[in-house]
């Protein structure tokens, strides 16, 4: 496996979570999590499956986490190295990219 392949997200098929309308949703586990092993990957999935009952909220939070972890990967941040400063920097970037034109956050 080449180093660039390790940055791809892992798809854990066994972790299909059924929404209230029985439409399967595959949860993609970010590479930063899968790099810590199977137990970390399953804990990530269990968090969304067990702690977030609303399927829309679950998808929104999973998407937000995926975007954040992707941002961290682009900056070569390991999971254990992420600090509050990094979270604040990510939020700042998001505010700048998604604010209305002419509006400063």
Backbone bond lengths (Angstrom), bond angles and torsions (degrees), N, CA, C in turn:
res aa  C-N    CA-C-N  psi(-1)  N-CA   C-N-CA  omega(-1)  CA-C   N-CA-C  phi
1 X - - - 1.429 - - 1.527 108.87 -
2 X 1.307 117.18 130.74 1.455 121.32 179.57 1.519 110.07 -79.58
3 X 1.331 118.43 153.85 1.463 121.61 -178.36 1.518 113.58 -53.79
4 X 1.330 118.64 -36.47 1.464 119.75 -179.13 1.529 111.35 -66.24
5 X 1.336 118.01 -27.51 1.457 121.43 179.29 1.521 112.03 -66.64
6 X 1.325 118.11 -26.69 1.458 120.72 -178.06 1.525 111.63 -71.74
7 X 1.302 117.95 -13.10 1.459 121.08 -178.58 1.522 111.76 -90.02
8 X 1.311 118.03 -6.22 1.453 120.21 179.84 1.524 109.76 -77.49
9 X 1.333 117.67 146.68 1.463 119.15 177.92 1.526 110.65 -70.15
10 X 1.298 115.49 152.27 1.463 121.01 176.48 1.516 108.40 -96.42
11 X 1.306 116.67 139.00 1.458 121.01 175.00 1.509 106.92 -107.02
12 X 1.310 116.45 119.02 1.459 120.91 -179.24 1.522 107.57 -101.55
13 X 1.318 116.04 101.58 1.458 121.28 -173.89 1.528 112.87 -63.64
14 X 1.337 117.39 -33.99 1.453 120.45 -178.49 1.529 111.79 -65.10
15 X 1.309 116.69 -13.83 1.458 120.82 -173.87 1.520 112.59 -94.51
16 X 1.311 117.96 24.33 1.449 118.70 178.46 1.521 109.07 -62.05
17 X 1.306 114.33 129.59 1.458 120.74 -178.11 1.516 107.04 -111.94
18 X 1.309 116.99 126.52 1.451 119.68 -178.88 1.520 110.01 -87.20
19 X 1.319 115.04 131.28 1.452 119.38 175.77 1.519 108.31 -81.01
20 X 1.302 116.92 -179.87 1.456 120.33 -176.97 1.521 112.57 -64.56
21 X 1.325 117.28 -23.95 1.463 119.43 179.04 1.527 111.55 -97.74
22 X 1.339 116.87 18.26 1.462 124.34 176.00 1.523 114.03 59.61
23 X 1.313 116.99 28.29 1.463 121.17 174.02 1.521 107.14 -94.06
24 X 1.349 118.13 118.47 1.461 119.28 -177.19 1.529 111.82 -65.57
25 X 1.318 114.60 142.33 1.464 122.28 177.31 1.520 106.85 -126.97
26 X 1.323 117.01 124.68 1.453 120.35 177.23 1.514 108.32 -91.52
27 X 1.310 116.19 126.35 1.458 121.65 179.66 1.516 108.54 -91.00
28 X 1.316 116.76 126.89 1.460 121.60 179.00 1.519 108.03 -95.63
29 X 1.316 115.19 124.62 1.464 121.30 -178.90 1.525 108.23 -93.15
30 X 1.341 117.98 123.04 1.469 120.48 -179.37 1.525 112.44 -59.86
31 X 1.328 115.11 151.08 1.466 121.16 -178.41 1.525 112.35 -60.65
32 X 1.335 117.22 -32.53 1.472 119.40 177.95 1.527 111.07 -60.71
33 X 1.315 116.88 -32.37 1.471 121.51 179.18 1.523 109.97 -80.27
34 X 1.331 117.21 -46.96 1.468 119.64 -177.18 1.520 111.68 -64.97
35 X 1.333 116.80 -25.64 1.467 119.82 178.32 1.530 111.44 -63.15
36 X 1.321 116.88 -20.03 1.465 120.88 -179.78 1.522 112.61 -88.35
37 X 1.333 117.31 -1.81 1.461 120.90 176.10 1.517 113.53 109.64
38 X 1.328 113.87 173.02 1.466 120.77 -176.87 1.523 113.08 -60.63
39 X 1.319 116.94 -39.71 1.471 119.86 -177.87 1.528 110.70 -61.46
40 X 1.319 117.27 -41.08 1.466 120.43 178.96 1.521 110.49 -66.50
41 X 1.321 116.89 -40.94 1.468 120.55 177.85 1.510 112.26 -60.97
42 X 1.324 116.20 -45.02 1.466 119.49 179.65 1.527 111.29 -68.72
43 X 1.320 118.40 -35.23 1.470 120.38 177.81 1.521 110.54 -65.42
44 X 1.320 116.51 -37.88 1.466 121.69 176.72 1.532 109.60 -59.39
45 X 1.316 115.60 -47.76 1.471 120.80 179.87 1.526 110.71 -65.27
46 X 1.321 116.51 -43.56 1.473 120.09 -179.74 1.518 111.52 -61.18
47 X 1.331 117.59 -36.06 1.460 119.82 177.83 1.523 110.20 -56.88
48 X 1.313 117.35 -49.49 1.463 120.53 -178.55 1.523 111.60 -69.26
49 X 1.318 117.28 -39.79 1.466 120.56 -176.55 1.522 112.57 -72.30
50 X 1.319 117.56 -40.91 1.464 120.76 -173.74 1.523 114.05 -92.17
51 X 1.318 117.39 -29.40 1.458 119.92 -172.32 1.520 114.65 -99.79
52 X 1.311 118.21 -18.07 1.459 120.72 -177.19 1.526 108.15 -120.75
53 X 1.303 116.29 102.85 1.462 120.81 -173.90 1.527 113.00 -79.19
54 X 1.313 118.29 -36.04 1.459 120.36 -177.18 1.530 109.43 -74.44
55 X 1.333 117.87 123.20 1.468 120.00 -176.20 1.532 113.22 -63.73
56 X 1.330 117.48 -32.72 1.466 120.21 179.32 1.531 110.45 -70.06
57 X 1.324 116.24 -41.84 1.464 120.66 177.20 1.522 109.85 -64.59
58 X 1.333 116.09 -41.87 1.464 121.01 179.66 1.527 110.46 -58.67
59 X 1.333 117.25 -46.73 1.464 120.68 179.44 1.530 111.31 -64.85
60 X 1.323 116.88 -41.56 1.467 120.38 -179.46 1.528 110.73 -64.02
61 X 1.327 117.28 -44.62 1.466 120.55 -179.93 1.525 110.97 -67.20
62 X 1.333 116.72 -40.39 1.464 120.26 179.04 1.525 110.06 -63.21
63 X 1.319 117.01 -40.33 1.461 120.95 178.02 1.526 110.44 -65.11
64 X 1.319 116.85 -44.53 1.470 120.79 179.45 1.533 110.58 -61.11
65 X 1.312 116.99 -43.61 1.470 120.39 178.61 1.521 110.65 -64.40
66 X 1.317 116.58 -41.62 1.458 120.52 179.77 1.528 111.00 -61.50
67 X 1.324 116.97 -43.64 1.462 120.54 178.46 1.525 111.26 -64.16
68 X 1.328 116.78 -43.44 1.456 120.24 179.83 1.529 111.59 -64.12
69 X 1.335 116.69 -46.73 1.464 118.96 -179.59 1.529 111.35 -65.86
70 X 1.336 117.50 -34.22 1.462 120.43 175.19 1.525 111.31 -62.90
71 X 1.335 115.95 -41.14 1.466 121.40 176.53 1.524 110.03 -61.61
72 X 1.320 116.59 -43.05 1.470 120.87 178.23 1.530 111.10 -62.88
73 X 1.323 117.00 -41.95 1.467 120.97 179.57 1.520 110.91 -62.63
74 X 1.328 117.46 -39.80 1.464 120.75 178.68 1.525 111.51 -61.34
75 X 1.317 116.46 -25.22 1.460 121.56 -179.80 1.528 112.43 -101.66
76 X 1.327 116.19 10.89 1.468 122.78 179.14 1.522 112.65 56.59
77 X 1.333 116.22 37.49 1.467 120.53 176.65 1.525 108.90 -89.93
78 X 1.303 117.12 124.08 1.467 121.42 173.22 1.527 107.51 -77.53
79 X 1.305 117.12 155.38 1.459 121.14 -177.17 1.525 111.44 -55.38
80 X 1.313 117.05 -44.62 1.470 120.96 -178.31 1.529 112.68 -69.72
81 X 1.332 117.04 -15.75 1.466 120.70 -177.82 1.526 113.20 -93.11
82 X 1.338 117.69 -7.23 1.465 120.55 -177.98 1.529 108.94 -70.92
83 X 1.334 115.07 125.34 1.466 121.61 -178.56 1.527 109.95 -115.56
84 X 1.327 117.60 166.52 1.471 119.87 176.41 1.528 112.44 -54.51
85 X 1.336 116.79 -33.64 1.458 120.30 177.40 1.528 110.64 -59.34
86 X 1.332 117.39 -41.06 1.460 121.65 -179.21 1.530 110.77 -65.46
87 X 1.314 116.36 -40.79 1.468 120.59 178.05 1.529 109.10 -63.16
88 X 1.331 117.17 -44.26 1.458 121.33 179.05 1.530 110.90 -62.33
89 X 1.328 117.25 -40.52 1.463 121.02 178.46 1.526 110.43 -63.80
90 X 1.332 117.25 -41.25 1.465 121.38 178.05 1.529 110.17 -62.17
91 X 1.302 117.08 -45.81 1.468 121.17 -179.83 1.527 110.14 -61.81
92 X 1.305 116.61 -41.08 1.474 120.88 178.38 1.527 110.77 -60.19
93 X 1.322 116.50 -45.46 1.467 121.02 178.94 1.534 109.60 -61.40
94 X 1.317 117.06 -43.97 1.458 120.43 -179.82 1.521 111.33 -62.48
95 X 1.323 117.17 -41.77 1.457 120.48 179.21 1.522 111.01 -63.54
96 X 1.324 117.25 -40.02 1.459 120.69 179.67 1.526 111.59 -67.95
97 X 1.328 116.48 -39.62 1.466 120.73 -177.32 1.522 112.66 -75.60
98 X 1.322 117.78 -27.92 1.458 120.23 -172.00 1.526 114.40 -114.48
99 X 1.320 117.48 9.27 1.461 118.64 177.37 1.521 109.56 -81.88
100 X 1.310 115.94 157.84 1.459 120.66 179.07 1.524 109.49 -65.34
101 X 1.320 117.21 148.27 1.465 120.00 179.02 1.532 110.73 -56.40
102 X 1.311 115.45 136.07 1.467 120.69 179.06 1.507 114.80 81.34
103 X 1.341 118.18 -5.90 1.457 122.24 -179.85 1.519 107.77 -103.41
104 X 1.309 115.96 126.48 1.473 120.03 177.73 1.513 108.88 -98.98
105 X 1.357 117.05 134.33 1.466 119.47 179.98 1.503 112.60 -66.46
